[in-house]
Amino acid sequence: MRPTSRHALAFCTVLALWIICAAAPGALARKPAAKASAGTASAQQQPKGESVELSGRVAAGLDKTFIKDSSQGYFMVQGADLSRFAGRHIQARAVIVGQEREYRVVRLLDYSIKSPDDDSPGATAGKKK
């Protein structure tokens, strides 16, 4: 059976439809994100290199460690492994080094971890750089 012009036209139509359908999800994914209001943007977008005081709980993920500050949100910790202190309270001084997704990336200058079993002033484990 030899291809005819109807076969060629049908092939081109199917090919064009396939290209359009394949490109559609990519076009939908490239929508610009909704911009935050001016008040929200200034509260969450802090300049790099700015010092910040953190007080909250250590949260450890599979390969990242976070500090959840109740008033400032989540901070991803870079350069220090706090995973063994997961769930404990931390007080830290840090420098913001970047922004990744919903959280800011910080490098700790110094921190202290409160022991959950002892309320005395000497019951902290910490590291100073």
Disulfide bonds with the S-S distance in Angstrom:
none
